């Protein structure tokens, strides 16, 4: 089954938490399976050797991964996958608009 993948970037962790609650109220659940069960394109992105923790990638659960390098929330309704990434506060982000 094909999945629509939505990546949502928020300012901070509280924004991601708030959005996750709204999304869950619309029928989504936490995606708690292993990283290697994610769609291939997302697995390849997240399995970059620079992002892998001490555990092997096959044993790492998506909801337990390093919180700075992986999405804080991964939600699914079995047709769509939503990844919520907080930027960890506006003061921690350097965005240049040209």
Secondary structure, DSSP 8 states (H G I E B T S, - for coil): ---EEEEEEESSHHHHHHHHHHHHTTT-EE--SBGGGS-HHHHHHHT-TTT--SS-GGG-BGGGS-TTTS-SEEEE-SSEEEEEEE-S-GGG------
